[in-house]
Amino acid sequence: MSTRLSRRDFIKLTGVTGTALLLVGCSGKASGKRTLFDQLQGVSFTDLPQIADAWHYQDGTLTLDLAKLPELASLGGAVRLEGDILPEPLLIVYGEDGQFYAFRNACTHAGRMIDPVAGTMTLTCCSISASTYDYQGNVLGGPAPEPLTSYPLALEGEQLIISLN
């Protein structure tokens, strides 16, 4: 038994397929440039860790094994941490100043994720509002009503210890 598409069904199918391919091509993540589509969708440019056991959380303390986090090996690097065992999503940044920073990964305007902006020592919301913060969490621009939550940390050898209490 053969199935034939009507002209109308063929046009619908190719239209849907073309639209899907266009939308996939609209993301700027591969090029490093945030597109309007990325902002509307809240696409984060910061990746999750490549190595699953690179961090451990217990009793309010997050421990990162920097030897297992190539995302934080270079100045300006960053990594997102998420999971059921964490009380909230986090963004860890290795600033161009050689210091590490830890933030609650949620814009204070609408709760979308934040990303570092290369070469600027600033963070920006991944949404269209583009609220901007400095590495102390202070609001620099956009509609964000308050600073980001940041956490104290300490570097002990290859371990980055972050207190979430």
N, C-alpha and C positions, 0 to 999 in steps of 0.2 A: 504494500500500500504506500503510495507516495503522497507527500504533503506539499501542497503548493501555497505559496504566500500570495495574497492579493497585493495589488499595487499599493493600496493604502497601508496594509500591514508592513510591507517592505519599507515604505517611507517612514513609518513610525519607528521601526526597528533601527534603521540607519540613523535617524534623528537622535534617538536615545543613546545609541552607541557613540555617535559623534560628540554629543554633549558630555558624556562621561569622559571621553578621551580629552576633550578640551579642558574640563575641570581638573583632571589629573595633571595636565600640563601647566595649569595656572599656578601650582605651588612653586614657590621660589626656594624651598629648602635646599635643593641641590646646588643652586647658584649662590646661596647665602644672602639673598635679597628677599625681604618680606614683601609679598604681594598683597593686594587688597583681599584676594580670596583667602590667603593665609590669616589675615587679620580678622575677617568675618568668621572664619572657622576656629580661631583661637589656636592655631598651630604653633607649637613650641619648637624653636630651633635647637634647644639644648637636649642632648640625648640622655637616655638612661645608661647606667654602667654597662660596659661590654662584658665584664666579668661579674657573674651573679653573686659570688661570695666575697665581694670587695668591701662590704660593710656589714656591721652588726649593731643591733640596737637592743639595749636592756636597761630597765630601771631609769629611764630618762637620759641615758647617755648613748650617743651614737659614736661608733668608732669606725673610721675609714682607714683601710689599708692602702696607702698611697702607691705602693708598689704594684697594686692590682687595678689602679685607676689611671689608665693612660689619658683619660679625658682631662685630668688635672696635672699632667706632666709639663705643660707649657704655660707660660704667662698668658692670661686671658682665657684659659680653659675653664670649662664648667661642666657640671653633671647634675641631672635631676635624680632625686631619690623619692620613690613612692612605694607604698606597700601597706598591707593590712597591719603589720606590726608597728609601723610608724604612726604617731599621733596625728601627723599632717604631712603633706608633701613638702619637700625641701629642695632648695637650689644651693649648691656649693660652688663657689667661684674662686679661682686662683687669679687674683688681680694682677694687672700689669705692674703694680708696685711690689710684687713678690709676697703679698699677704693673702691669707685665705679668709673667705667670708662665707657665712651661712645664713640663709634667709628662709622664712616660710614662703613657699612658692605659690603665692596668691596675691594678685594686685589688690590693693585696698579699695579700689573703685568697684570692680565687678567680680573679683575672685579669680580671674584668668591667670594663667602661668606667666612668669616673668623670664626674661632672657638677658644675658649681658650683651652690651653693644661693643663690638670689637674696637679697641684703641681709644675708648672714651672714659673708662672707669665709671660707666653708668649702666643701669638696668632699665629695660623697658617692658611694658605689658605687651603680651602677644596679641591683644585685641585691637580693634580699630581706634579705641580711645588713646592708646599709646602713652599712658601715664609713664613718666620717667622718674627714676630714683638714683641717688648717688649710692656709693658702696657702704654708707652708714645707714642706708634705708630712708633717708630724707627725700621728700617729694621735691622734684625739680620742675615738673611740668605736667600738664594734663589734669584730668578731673579727680585724681586720687585724693581722698579727704584726709588721709593720715599716712604716716611713715610705714614702711614694711617692718615686720617683726624680724629682728636679727638675733642671732644666738652667739654666746661666748664660746670660744674654742681655744684649743691648745695643741701645739705640734710637739709630739713626743717621738723622736726618731722618724720612722716611716708611718706613724699612726697620727691621724688627725682626730682629736677627741672633741666632740661637740656636746654641750649640755643643753638639753631641751626642757629642763625644769624651769 
